[in-house]
Amino acid sequence: MRRSRLALLGIAALAVGIVGIVAVSAVSGMLVGAPGALPVPSQTAANSAVANGSLIYFTATDSSGRALTYQGRGMMMMMRVTCAGCHGPDGHGEQTPMFVSPNITYANLTSPAGMLEPNGERIPPYNDETLKRAITQGIDSQGKPLDWPMPRWQMPDMDLDDLIAFLKTLK
C-alpha cells in the first residue's frame, strides 16, 4: 500500500514538472514547433555561418553543442541566458519588469543616423568591431559601459563573426 502511494506521488510530481516546463516554455516563446515558436536553426543551411550564428542567438550554444559562457548579470546568472531571451526572436528588443532591451537588428545598430535606443535617444552607430566589443566587453559604440543586464559573452572569434552574420539577417 505504501509503495503504491509513493509510486502515485512520484508520477504526480513528474506530471507537475512536465506541465511546469511546458508552461514556462510556452510563456517565454521558446517552445519549438508550436505556432509562433522560435525557428529551429538548421545546420544544413547553405550559409553555415548564419546557421551557427542563429544557434548562438537562440540557444547560447555553438555548432558543436558547447554552451557559451558569460560574465555579469548579477543575480540573473542563475537563469538561462540567450540573446533572444532579452532581445526577442526578431531582435527588436523586449520589455521586462526589470529592463528594456534595445533593438539589435543590424539596420538599427549601424544606422547612419545613429542607433535608436529604447528611450528614443540615438548613439553613434556600431560597426562590426564595436559590435564585437559590445558583445564581449559590454562597451557601447561611444566607449561607455552597457547597462547591467548585458552579459559579457566569451566565445571564439569565429562564433562571434557567425553571430554578427546572423544579426545581419534580422529585419
N, C-alpha and C positions, 0 to 999 in steps of 0.2 A: 504494500500500500504506500509506504513512504517512498519507495523507489519510483513508482509511477507518478507520484505527486512531484517529485524532483524532476522527472523527465518532462512533465507538463510545464513546470516552471521554466525549465531550460528552453523548451520550444517557444513559450510565450515571450521570453526575453529575446530570443533570436528574432522572432517576428517583429517585436517592437523596434529592435535595432535596424532591421531592414527597412521598415516603414520610415524610421527617422532618417536614414541615409537617402532614401528616395525623396522624402520631403525636402531635405536640405538641398539636394541636387536640383530638384525642380525649382525651388525658390531662387537659387543662385544662378539658374540658367545654364547649368553645367551638365544636364542630363543628355548624354549623347544619344542621338537617334530620335529624340522627341521633336514634335513640331516646334520650330523656333529655337532649337538647340544649337550649340556651337558646332561649327563644322569639324569633322574629323580630319586632321591633317593627313595627306596622302604621301606616302614615301615613294609612290610610283609616279608622282607628278614629274612633268618634263623638266621643271626647274627645281632641282633638289635643294638649292639654297633657300628658295622661298618656302619649300615644304618643311625644311628644318627650322626656318625662322617661325613658321606657323606653329610648329610643335613647341618651340620655346615659348612663344607668346601665350598659347593656351594651356600649357601643362608645366612649364618651368623645367622641362627635361629636354635633353638633346636627342639626336637621332639614334644614339647608342642606348638610350633609356636611362642615362645618368641624370640624376636630379641636380639642377644648378643650385649653387649656394649663393647666399647674400648676407650682407651685414645691415644692421639698422632696424628700424620699425618698432623699437621699444617693446611694449607688452604684446604687440601683434605678431611677434616672432613665433608664437605657438600656433598660428594659423597657417594654412596652406596659402602661399603667395604665388600669384601668377600675374603677368601683365594684364591679361583680360579680366582678372578678378577686380582690378581697380579701374582700368581704362575702358572696359566693356569689350564685347566681341568685335565691335566695329571700330574701336579706337577713339570714339567720340567723347570719352570721359564718362564718369559716373558720379553720382552724388550719394554719399553715405552719411550716416549720422555724425561721423567724426571729421570728414573732409570731403572736398570736391576735387576730383582728379581732372586734369586737363585733356583736351582733345589732342591725341598724339598721331593723327593721320599725318603723313609726310607733307601733304599740301599745307596743313596748318603750321607744322613745325618749321617749314622752310619758306613760308610766305614772305615775299619781298617787303610787304607792309609790316612784317613782324609777327611773331606767334601770338595768337589771341589767347589770353589766359582766361580762366573761368570767371574772374572778377571784371572782365571787359578791358583790362589793360593789355597793351602789346609790349612784348620784349623783343630784342633783336632776334632775327631768325637763326635757326640752327643750321649747321651743315653736318655732314657725316661724322667729322671728327668731334665737334662739340656735342653731338648727339651721343656718341660713344662715351664721352666724358660724363654726360648726364646719367647714363645707364650704369656705369661702373663706379663713378666717384660721387655722384649726387651733386654735380656742379652745373648750373644752368648756362645758357648762351652768353650771359653777362659776366660769368665768373662767380656768381653768388651761389651759396648752398641752396639746394632744393628743399622743400618742406619735408618734415619728418616722415610722412608716410612712404616716401620713395626709397625703396631698398637700394643698396649699393651692390649690384649683381657682380658675381665673379664668374667669368666664362672665357673660354679661349677666343682669340681674335676671330677665328672662322665662324664660331657661333654668333658672335657679335655682328659680324658682317651679314650673316644669314638673317638675323633678327631685323636688321635695318632693311634688308631686301624685302622682307615680309611687310614691314611698316609702309614701304613704298607702294604696296598693293592696296592698302586700306583707303577707302574713298569716303 
